[in-house]
Amino acid sequence: MGGACKRIMGEFGKPIMLAVTPSIYPELEVKIKGAFLNVNLPVFRSVRDVAETLSRLYQYKLGRNREL
C-alpha cells in the first residue's frame, strides 16, 4: 500500500500527504499509518491538518521565491 503510493509520487512528481483519522479499530489504524510511514510518506490525523501543512509549505515557498 505505502510502496504503491511512493511509486505514484515518483512517477508524477507530486507530493502525497495522507490523512488517517482516528478509528474505533486502533490496531488497523496503526497498521495503515505504519505502511505509509515505513516508506517515508507523511501521515496526518485529519484532512484539516493536511490542509494547514500544505498552506504553510506554500507560504514558505512564496517567501523563498521573493528572496531570489
Secondary structure, DSSP 8 states (H G I E B T S, - for coil): -HHHHHHHHHHHT----EE----S-HHHHHHHHHHHHTTT--EESSHHHHHHHHHHHHHHHHHHHHH-
